[in-house]
Structures are given as structure tokens and as C-alpha cells.
Amino acid sequence: MAKPFASSADLAEKKETLEILADGVYALTAEGDPNVGAIEGEDFLVCFEARATPAAARDWLAKLREHTDKPIKYLVLTHYHAVRVLGASAFGAEQIITSETTRKLIEERGKQDWDSEYGRMPRLFKQPEEIPGLTWPTKTFEDDFSIELGGDRGRIDLQFCGRGHTAGDIVAWHEKSRTLFAGDLVEAEAALYTGDAFHFDWSSGTLDKVKAYRSENLIGGRGAVAKGVAATDAAVEQTREFLKVMIEQTGAVHKRGGTLKEAFEATHAALGPKFGRWPIFEHCLPFDVQRLWDEFDGIDWPRIWTMERDREVWDLLQG
């Protein structure tokens, strides 16, 4: 029997947990749904990630408003994927910040990504009719950007650590609380989506830079908050292991002249015992293996996912 397409059959609501990691440092996790967070400045807020729709964003902001009424000055988006950015209008932020590469990716493929992700993960798109259009940054940077929080609250350093989950991912580091918002560069006991990734860069130098922060709180794209350096190291290395196993298994099939289907089956068998029970594993893996196969074929820049291409790859590999 064919598996339901991507996460189209995942309709159960997830339990949301708001944690205060330090004074004015907030993270909201939801059993493998995309994570969001915020850090208080002296008289403003910096929010991280925007969810898939304004309605979904308002649910998060209602929880945040139980703790602070400071206005939102900055909304930081770690990358361009629709479930992370299309709720931005709900924040009323003075500035929306991304990397310059993320802005270019929105221009190149934002609409196709919106359509693709809506088809793959419909539950995340609460009241999609409210989305006003693509989310565009008001401020971009190439490598790094700092936000002074005022008073004794320190600063937030935004950093491009190298190509990874996408070509333009950034992390947000708050040294005062040793907190790192890593976006989808790191997942804590959640499967990786790598359909737009650069597996070789990500699994080596990019993750090395992320790990070098020695964070004591790490909020990845999905999964629980990792607390303590040992746990944050483990989250980084779990992410690296997923990527390395993919590269090893898919690479071996590619090298011997096998098929994409054989590469998917070998990778699924190798990852399944450890990662198969984690959120969105079955959803992600066909798209992951297709992208990695493209890299082995010498296609450096990821091909754009459309609803039609999604279905084609799914039917071939999970059908």
C-alpha cells in the first residue's frame, strides 16, 4: 500500500511547550513541529521564525504576550522555507532580517516553495487565506549582523556559517545566556529535511562552526531544546550522523551505477533503526535522497521543488 503523501495525513494537533531558558529568552517547541522563539531587549523584542500563516503566528504570540508586552522590533528568519516565514505579517516587526542569499532564494523560488510546502504539510497552514503574499526582508546581510539589546541584556549575533539546510541559513547567538537559535541546521531528535541542502558542506565545515559556539541552550528547527553543552553537542552530532549516513549509502549506490530507488531503499534501511521513529522521517527522506543524488550527479544548485515534482519523486520512491 502506498504511503500517504508527505505529511498530508498528519492532522493531529501537537502539544506546544513554552520554555523560559534565561531571563527574557523564550522558546516554543511542539513535538516535532517547527520551533519559534524570542529574546527581550531592554525595551523591544527580537523574534525568531514566523510560522506558516499569520493565524499560526498569532497563537505563538498570544503565549509570548503572557510574559512580555514589549513591541517586536526585529523578526529574524533563518531561511526561506514557507513554514518558517509566511506568518510574518502577524508580528508587526519594524525590521525583518534574513541573509542576502535567503532574499535571493525568495525571489527565485518563494512561490513554488509556498505551493510545495502547503501540499506537503497542510496542517501547519492554519487559515492560509490570510497570508498576504511572499515575505520579503527589510534588512539583509552577507556574513554577520549584530543587534544590541540595550541595558545589561547583551547582544544577538546573526551569522552565516556556510551552506547547509539551504544556501542561506543563519544562526542567532546570544552570548549572555549562551543560547543559539540554529534554525534547521540542527534538529534535536527530529529527522532532517535536506531537499534544498548542500550535504557535503553542511556535514563538515558548517556544522563545525555551529558546534564551536559551545552553546548551553540550542533551539533547532524541530525537536526539544537541547540544554547543556553535552546535549547541544549531541544534537549537532546527531544531525551530522544523519547526513553522513545519507552520503555513505546514497554515494555507494551512485558509484556502482545503481538507481535512485535503490539509493533510497539503502538509505532508508540504514537510517530507519535510529531515526525512523522521529518526526517527519518518512515525509523527508524521498526528497532528501533525490537532492543528494543530484549532488552526486554534479548539480550544485538545488532544483526547485514544485507540487508536480514533489508527487513525481514521492510516487517513485515511496509509492
Secondary structure, DSSP 8 states (H G I E B T S, - for coil): ----STTTT-------EEEEEETTEEEEEETTEEEEEEEE-SS-EEEE---SSHHHHHHHHHHHTTT----EEEEE-SS--HHHHTTGGGG--SEEEEEHHHHHHHHHHHHHHHHHHHHH-GGG-SSGGG--S----SEEESSEEEEE--TTS-EEEEE---SSSSSS--EEEEGGGTEEEEETT--BSS----TT--HHHIIIIIHHHHHTT--SEEEESSB--EESHHHHHHHHHHHHHHHHHHHHHHHHHHHTT--HHHHHHHHHHHHHHHHTTSTTHHHHHHHHHHHHHHHHTT--S-----HHHHHHHHHHHT-
